[in-house]
Amino acid sequence: MKKPTEVRYYSGYTHAERPHSFLWDGQIREVEKIEKAGQEPGKRHFRVRTQDDNLFELCYHELRDE
């Protein structure tokens, strides 16, 4: 399911380098592990596992900064 959400990213060498937490269904979910990361022009994709062992797909759109 595609659903916009607020994501908090670590920014080091680049802006929004990797997610560390996000808001989902009114709860802050902490990223326990990044299982897969990929990039395409203007987007970064992350498959993350949360502390409660759920799997989520997050995508950062660089041009829209969302």
Secondary structure as GFF3:
##gff-version 3
##sequence-region A 1 66
A	DSSP	beta_strand	7	10	.	.	.	ID=ss1
A	DSSP	beta_strand	18	24	.	.	.	ID=ss2
A	DSSP	beta_strand	27	40	.	.	.	ID=ss3
A	DSSP	beta_strand	43	50	.	.	.	ID=ss4
A	DSSP	beta_strand	55	61	.	.	.	ID=ss5
###
